[in-house]
Amino acid sequence: MWKSLPVAERWYERQSHANGITQLLEPHVHELGRCNIWHVRGRDRDLIVDTGVGVVSLSAELADLLDRPAVCIATHSHFDHVGCFHEFDDRRIHPLEAADMDPYMQNFPLLLSEHGDASTIEWLTSWLEENGYPLDTELFIDALPYADYDPRGFQINPGPPTSTIDEGDVIDLGDRTFEVIHLPGHSRGSIGLWEAETKTLFSGDAIYDGPLIDSLEESDRPAYVQTMRRLRAMPVDIVHAGHDPSFGRERLIALVDAYLAEHR
């Protein structure tokens, strides 16, 4: 089946946002793993938030933007956020996520059949559908990055962090700073990055405008409820999330209230 896939003209798409922010994503990856990748321009260094699945090199894609040192932050350790984490010299993640890196560094398959037996495949497809991410085929991609690409050989390369970050730490780019906030729930060590001056929040998978996942082994619904209450109280103007389009405060409140109503 995968041999009949078209070849993508470009693997990454880009969109410019205000305040020197560029969004990248892999449009040919299944929506479950179509992570938003963020590049933030700073005076002394740049910031990269999450690194996608890693089918194609992210550092190569960013070559025209990276003319100074870069700090690469993983909002959490799930496969779709750390695929190219290893490509950067300065790699930071929450300590609880650092402990969970190994399971997600295993060979995540782009072909569902690579999961093995039929019962495992049936469980995964059912789980995806229950969480709002139905999979129409056995493929997690709908195009090839180049003509002779073989998705059976895909693997996520190990990328242990060079340091860890936690609540209250500051990422200093020289002319702008981002505060690390711990936002557990989706995973134990999920973090966000908050720029108070522009009221901008990079939220990772703590909140985004799509089906939120809180049923993983590492998820914690009571903690997620507390995270939602914290997000509601923050003076956020714009959320650049881990998935789906960015949104403003009104939509943030609506998403938070919907989650809290469901999990009273």
Secondary structure as UniProt FT lines:
FT   HELIX           2..4
FT   STRAND          13..17
FT   TURN            18..20
FT   STRAND          21..25
FT   TURN            27..28
FT   HELIX           31..33
FT   STRAND          37..40
FT   STRAND          46..49
FT   HELIX           58..61
FT   TURN            62..65
FT   STRAND          70..73
FT   HELIX           79..81
FT   TURN            83..84
FT   HELIX           85..87
FT   STRAND          91..93
FT   HELIX           95..98
FT   TURN            99..100
FT   HELIX           101..104
FT   HELIX           112..115
FT   HELIX           118..130
FT   TURN            131..132
FT   TURN            147..148
FT   HELIX           151..153
FT   STRAND          163..164
FT   TURN            167..168
FT   STRAND          170..172
FT   STRAND          177..182
FT   TURN            188..189
FT   STRAND          191..195
FT   TURN            196..199
FT   STRAND          200..204
FT   TURN            217..218
FT   HELIX           221..233
FT   STRAND          238..241
FT   STRAND          247..248
FT   HELIX           249..262
//
